[in-house]
């Protein structure tokens, strides 16, 4: 019986590796492609030896050659945390532009359906709240965060161009803050930073006064939404995230409570262009995909904290 083949770029990353797990569980053959600039083979080590899984180390900003039939491509290659894309600004711009171009070219050659991972960062520091897919965003193209924001905005634009001009079968997911096992402790995002500091008994660093909001989605919910979008007929972007909004200060307090640490909250200057609010409107995902998140923040945080405890003591 034929097994459809899916390629996951960034397949050794946090989200990419979870997508590999999901696709394998759904009966697909999976090829993970990653240059390991931010990914880690530890995330896919449990898949080595699986006859339906293979790994290719490759920088997708260069020509991508993969022999044989390919049915689906999920493009998740990109530095995705502030600490990464501020440290790797050129690579971030290149993977969002040249890398996306190469992925779309591969999809065209193979006549494959391609799903592009975009981000809530395309909305920038939004003046529309919560954010709906028809909002065009408020982005500073020359600010330090612009390397990520504009890379993803370009990725969306070229994807729609390939869809309209070449008739390519495309999907675009706009991912909001996601968390869970396999995140890096040092990736600079609030959740791993807070949990790492709490578990080490350090003060928890909150930027600004902590009144800025975020909405955190557990990784299994996100992956379920992405898979549903991949299998749908929706071409325009779809928000996937958890609409449960919380201030960063409240979130830090939740982490302190759940870890039982005696850490105190300390405040530092807010980074340039840091969004003041972030909350997805997921009515489109509910209507078109029949999707909404199921894992509550407390439940997801406990699982994630347990994972980080093992990482710290390893």
N, C-alpha and C positions, 0 to 999 in steps of 0.2 A: 504493500500500500504506500502510495506517495506521501511523503511528509513535506509540507511547504517549508521553504527556507527563509529565515529572517536574518538580516544583518543588523547589528546594533553597534553604531559608532559610539565611542566612549563607553564601551561595554565593560570595562574594568573599573568604572567609576561608581559612585554611590547609587545613583538612579539607574544607570546602565546595567549594573550587575543584577539589580532586582528585576529589571525588565527581562534579562536573560533567563532568570529563574521562572518568571511568569510564562514566557513563550515556550520554554521547554515543558512546563507543566501542562500547557495547552496542546502539546503534541507537535511542536515545530522543531525543525533543525535550526540551530542558532550559530551564527558566526559573529563573535565579538571582535571588534577592531578598536585598537587603542594605542596611542603612542606613549602612554604611561606618564605624561607630563604632570597630571594630577591624579590619574587613576592608579590602582594598585592591584597587582595580580592576586593578593590575598583575598580580594573581594570575589574572585571567581575560582579560587583554588579548589573549592568543593565540587566544581563542575568538571575538572580535569579528569579524564577517563570516561566521561559520559560520551557514548558513541554519537550522540546527536549534537555535541557541542565542539566548537573549535575556536581557537584564539589566534588572531593575526596582529602582530605588533607593526603598526603603520601610522604615519602622519597623514591624515586625510587631506591636508592642504596640497599634497602631491597626488598625482594620478593614482586612482584606485583600480587595481586589477584583482578581480575575484572570478575564478572560472565557474562555469556551470550555471544552472538556473537559480535565480533569486526572485522571490515573490514579494517580500516586504523589506523595507529599509527604515530603521528608526534612528534618526540622527540626534544623538545626545552627546556628541563630542564638543566640549567647551569648558574652560575654567568657569566655574559658576558661583564662587564665593568671592566677596570683596577682597579678601587677602590674596586670592589667586589672581583675579583679573587686574588688580592694581600692581601686582608684582610682574604679571605677564601681559602687559597691555597690547603689544604687537601680536603675540600669539593668539590672544582673544579675538582681536579684529580679524586676523587671518582665518581662523577656524570658522568664524561666523560668515565670512564672505567667500574666500577661496574654498574653504572646506565644504560649505553648503553647496557651492557651485559644482564641486567634484561629486558630491553625493547625488545631486540632482542629475548630473550627467550619467552616473552609474544607473540610477533608476530609469532614465530614458533608454539607455542601452539594453537593460534587462526587462523593460516593460513592467517594472515593479511598482507597487504602491509605496509611497514614501511619507513618513510622518516626521515633521520637523519639531524639535523641542524649542519653543520660544519661552518667554518668561513674563511675569508680571512687571518686570523692569521696563518693558516697552511703554508702560504707563507713566514712568518717571515718578516725579513728586506730584501725585494726581490732584487735580482740582475737582474731579468727579469722584464721589464716594457713596457706596462701594463701586468698584471698577467693573464696567460692562464692556463687552467685546467691541461695541461700536464707539468707544471713547478712544480718541487718537493719541492721548498722552501729553505729558508736559516734561520734556526731556531737555537737558542741557547737553548739546552734542559735543561741546569742547571741554566739559568738566571731566574730572578723573574717572567718574563712573560711566561716562559716555562711551568708553571703549566696549563695555559690555552691552549697554542699552542699545547703542546704534548698531552693533554687530548683529544683535537679535532682530532689530527692526529691518535691517538689510536682508537678513535670512528670510524673514516673512515676505518681503517684497519680491525677492528673486524666486521664491517658491511659488507665489501667485503668478509671476510672469511665466514660469515654466508650465504652470497649470493652464493659463490662458493661451499661450503661444504654441506650446507643444502638446497640449491636451494631457499632460502628465497627471496621474492619479495621486493627489496630494492631500495631506492633513496637517493642521497646525495646532499644537497644544500650547496654551499659555499657562505655565506652571507657577503657582504661588508657593510661598515658603513651605518646604517639606522637610521632614525629619525622620529619623529612625536608625536602626543598626547599619553599620558600614560608613556612617559619616566620619570624617576625620576630626579628631579633637582640635587640631590646629588650623581648621579651615576658615576661621574668622567670623563665622556666623554666630548669632546670639546663642542658639541652643547648645552646640558643643562647647562654646566658650564658657557659658554659665555652668553647665554640668561639670566640665573639667575643673573649673575653679572651685566649685562646691565640693567635689570629691577629694580635691587636694587640700581643702581647708583654707583656701585663699579667699581674699575679698573678691566679690563679684563686680566686674566692671560694666557699668551702664553708661552709654554715651548720651549726651544731652541730659535732660531732666527725667528721661524715661517715659515721657508722655506719648511718644510716637507709638503707633500701633502696628501689630503684625497679626497674621492669621496662619496658624500652623496646621499642616495636613500630614497625617501619618503616612509613611511610604507605601504601605499595602493598599491604602485607599487611593493614593495617587496612581499607582501602577494599574489598579483595576480600571480607573477612569481613562487612562491612556489606552489600554487595550480595547475598551469599549469604543473609544474614538477611532482607533485604527480600523475596527471592524464596521464602522458606520459609513454613511454616505456623505457626511458633512465636510465640506471643503474649506469653509471659512474658519477663522480661529475660534477655539473654545477654551474658556477658563476652566482649569481643574485645580481646586484647592478647597480648603475648609473655611467657611465664612465665619467661624467663631473667632471674633476679634478680641485682642487683649493688648494692654499697654506693655511695653518692654519692662517697666518697673514691676507690674503685676506678675509678669512672666518670671522675672528673677526671683520674686517672692515665692512663687509656686515651686521653683527648683530648690530653693532653700528648704522649704517645707518637706518636699518629697525625698530629698537626700539626707535630711536630718543634720545638716551642717550648721556650724556656728558662724559661718561666713557673714560678713556685713556687705552691704551694697555701697560701692564708691562710684563717683560720677566723673566722667571725662568729657572733653569737648566733642560735640557732635560732628561727625565727618561731613565733608562738603557734599551737598545735594542728597543727603540722606532723606528718603521719603518720610513724611510726617504720618501718613496713614497707608495702610495696605489691607484691603479686604476684597475678596472676589465676589462678584455677583455670579452665582452658579445656576441661575434659572435656565439658561440655555442648555447646560449639561444635564440638568434634571429632565428637561422637556425632550431633548433629542436623544440622549444616551440612556435615560432612566438611571442616572448615576447621582449619588450624593455620598459624602463621607460617612463611615460607620464607627470609626474608632475615636473615642473621646480623648481629649488632651491628657487627662490624668492617666488613663490606661496606656496610651502611647508613650508618655514620658517615663512611666515605670519600666517599660520594656527597654527603652533607649538608655535609661540610667543603668540598668543591669548590664547592658552591652558595654557601656563605657567603663563600668567597674572592672570588667574582665580585661579591657584594653589597658587600663592603667596599671593593673596588677600583673599583667603578662610579662 
